[in-house]
Each structure stands twice: as structure tokens, then as C-alpha cells.
Amino acid sequence: MSQIVKAPDVRLVPARRRFLGTLGTATLSATAVAILAGCERMATAQGGSAANDVQILNVALGLEQEAITAYQLGAESGLLQKPVLDVAVAFQSHHKEHAGALEATIRKLGGAPVAPKSKDEYARALNAASLRNQTDVLKLAQRLERGAANAYIGVIPSFGSKDLAKVAARLAADETMHWTALTSALAEPLPKGALSFGG
């Protein structure tokens, strides 16, 4: 069994910026993306630094773990009403699937997935004590989802292969869908202009 290491103690927004910054200087190898996409045969034909890939994937995994806990905190707050609570639980399940794919890829690369921080650590980092109503919870989730979409969009240009970029695009699409649903639940207008993500 792989050894699990503790996730770095970082807040969400700086962590997303660091994720994008890390990718600007060292991108995932084609091997890592091929494994993440479930293309093991393609992965064997690729080269790249597994240690670098593990580091980048662990940053992404840390972000997914934070999203999972953020939705858990929202669900347990008692502030979400049906059907919003059901949507939050569904979005949390998407983040669990993302985390599972990242963990499996890290292990296949011979790495150790970062362990999630405690719920209390996430609560402090997200300032969960300031949440007073359903709107507060939705605004927090909306902000996190937009950051996640932008982080994954930021990865896409680093891939030379359209097929490999597809994995990051699918993750970004999930995050964008979450942001759109949350924006609708808040009765906020959608962006008036095009190209409103990833800029």
C-alpha cells in the first residue's frame, strides 16, 4: 500500500494560484495524463518525470479534497434547504470522483497521494464560521467552483495532444457546470460576455 503524506497547509485561492503557477513551470507529462485518462497503453509509449507529475497531481488532489470538505461543511451546516442540499451532495460526489481518479493516477505513477487535512483545518481555511445562511454557503461554493474551473482550464494549453488535453477539459467542464448551477440558484445573472472563464 502506498504511503500517504499530509497535504500542504494552504488556503484555497493561493493553492489554486500555486497550482497554475506550478503548471506554468513544470507541466504534467504525457504519461501522467494518459494514465489519468485511462489510456495505459498510450502511457507506456510516453516519457516524463514521474516525480514532477506526482507533485502536480497532488496539488490538484489537495484542491479536490478541499472541495469535498467544503460541500460537507455546507451540508452539515443546516443552512441548505432542499433541493439545494441535494445539488450540493451531487457536486460533492463529482469532486470525490475527480479525487479518486487523481489518487489512482498518482499511485500508478509510483507516488503517494496527499492525505486530506482535517475538517477543522478546512473550516478555518474557508472561514466556515462566517457562514450565516444558504446564500453564504452558495457564494462560497460558487467562488470555489470558479477557481477550480479556471485552474483546470489553465492546464489545457500545456498539452501538445488534443486527446490528452481532453481530461483537463472534462474536469473544467464539471467545475463550470457547478458554477453555473450555483449562479442560477443564487438568482445571479450569467456573464454577459463570452470567454468568461480561464482569462
DAMO-V163259 format. One record per pair of residues at least 12 apart in sequence whose C-alpha atoms are under 6 Angstrom apart, sorted by the first residue. I is the first residue (numbers start at 1). J is the second residue. Records with the same first field share a line. If there is no record, write none. Layout:
BEGIN
I = J  J
END
This chain:
BEGIN
2 = 112
3 = 112
4 = 112  113  114  115
5 = 114  115
6 = 114  115
7 = 114  115  116
11 = 125
20 = 151
28 = 53
29 = 48
30 = 46
31 = 43  46
33 = 164
35 = 105
36 = 105
50 = 109
54 = 106  111
58 = 114
61 = 99
64 = 95  99
65 = 116
68 = 92  95
71 = 92
74 = 137
79 = 133  134
80 = 134
142 = 179  182
145 = 175  179
146 = 179
149 = 172  175  176
150 = 198
152 = 168  172
153 = 172  198
156 = 168
END
